[in-house]
Structures are given as C-alpha cells and as structure tokens.
Amino acid sequence: MANTLPSISASGNGLQRYMEEIRKFPMLKPDEEYMLGKRYSEHDDTEAAHKMVTSHLRLVAKIAMGYRGYGLPVSEVISEGNVGLMQAVKKFDPEKGFRLATYAMWWIKASIQEYVLRSWSLVKMGTTANQKRLFFNLRKLKGKLKALEEGELKQENVEKIASTLGVSHDEVRSMNQRLSGDASLNAPIKAAEGESGQWQDWLVDDSESQEQMLIKQDELDVRRDMLAEAMDVLNDREKRIFMARRLEEDPLTLEVLSGEFDISRERVRQIEVRAFEKVQKAMVTANKELAKPAPQLTAH
C-alpha cells in the first residue's frame, strides 16, 4: 500500500507538487467510507484500503505542517504521518460508528511525535510524559502569550504555562532554554531540503479548517456514544443521580435527590461519587480499547 502513495521529491518545489497531487484524491462520503472499511476488514481488499489512505493524505499533510518548526525534513514528517495513517486503516472498524479521520488523527500524531522525539537530541536526555507535553506545546503556548520573542520567560508566563500543562516552573524554564531558538519571530532559519525563511513563516495556522471542524464534531459524537455505553455499568438509582448531578444544565441539589430516594444527602453524595468513578473507569477502558497498537506495517 505504501509504495503506491505519492512521494515528495527533493527539488525545491517538491512539497508544492505533492500537495497538488494529493488534492486530486476525492474526500469520501460517510457511506463510501463505511463500505470501503467493510471491504478491507472482511475481505482484505487492498484497493479499498488504498482509497481510504489516499482520501486522507491531506489530513496527514495538515497535521504534519504543525511540526515544521522543529526543522526536520518535511518529506520525512509527512512520510511518518502516512505510516500512522496506514496503521489506522489496518485497525479501523467501521461498525463502531465514527469516521476514519477521527480515529486516524491519533495514529498520525503519535507516529509523527515518535519520529520527532527520535530525531531531536535535545529531548534524548529525558522523555517523560511532562517533557513530551512541554516539548510539543511550549511554542504554541508562548505564541498565545505573545512571548515568542522572550529569551528568558517572565515569571508570570512561566506560571501560566506550568499551570496549563500541569508541570513545574523549573521544567518550563529548562525546556524553554533547550528550545531557545524561539527567541525571535524574525530570526532566520535554515530548514531541511534547502528551504529557508524566518521562524514566523513556520508557525502553525491556528484557524480551523473544515477537516478539523469535522474531526472535532466526529470526536464529540464518539465521546457521547462512549459515555452512553459507559453508563450501562450503573444501576437505575446511580444513573439517575449521576445524570441529575453531573449531566444536567441545572444540576439538582443533594437535598432534592435525598427526598426523591428517601435517603440522606451524604448517601446521595456517596452514590454520586461512586457512579462517577464507575463511569470514569469504563471510559478509560473504552479509550484503551480504541487506541490498542496496530501491528507494524511493512512496506515493500
């Protein structure tokens, strides 16, 4: 499947030609995607898999562009994203009711981020969850705080970033020093494959595309379905209390529910907490099931 995909040439306008080529592949309608998914999962139809992959190459390119600021070869970033996409297609189950883009997005990002982490010596000293979170989010948060031109971050910005990402102040300062190349938006950068420009030319466009809005809506639908399934672990009383306390726009008071069930307010609170923990555990299990690793794809 991989050897039939478009590739980016090493010439100066190779990326532009690649983008033009992948735009020729049509986006799939939900029913088309469903039928192709069924053909591949039930009959190992490689033509169906190829159509699903090529129709989502633009999604890979869109996500990959968010990692251009790390100075790695664009062609390799996109290629790694395409590997993630192919893994997603191999694992995609159309019967679960959500779109391939929603599912593939996580595989694409994971594949690209693993490549970035392997390639950047800056983070080889440590790849804890906090360091990864900082590495991939610090630049964006500095941009939102208009702090990209700060060499050493102001204390107030350190505090905001640390609070947002759930990390310590020292971790923020340390990672900022490692990524000190963000000092100026107008600083020149020599990128891979002969490309050049300024840091501001490489920043991600935060405006949402139609594909991103579709992904968000699909993801919301998936979460709603997962919540509905997770609530099946509750008995009737737990479900009533959980919904009344956690899901209603105007939650009912403990006193109202204690009168409804003829129990104490403390007992209502205990049931609410227990119900929340049961639903949370069911959601975590469902998420793990959704994100089970796929077998490694071997390109020939």
Secondary structure, 3 states (H helix, E strand, C coil): CHHHCCCCCCCCCHHHHHHHHHCCCCCCCHHHHHHHHHHHHHHCCHHHHHHHHHCCHHHHHHHHHCCHHHCCCHHHHHHHHHHHHHHHHHHCCHHHCCCHHHHHHHHHHHHHHHHHHHHCHHHCCCCCHHHHHHHHHHHHHHHHCCCCCCCCCCHHHHHHHHHHHCCCHHHHHHHHHHCHHHHCCCCEEECHHHCEEEHHHHCCCCCCCHHHHHHHHHHHHHHHHHHHHHHHHCCHHHHHHHHHHHHCCCCCCHHHHHHHHCCCHHHHHHHHHHHHHHHHHHHHHHHHHHCCCCCCCCCC
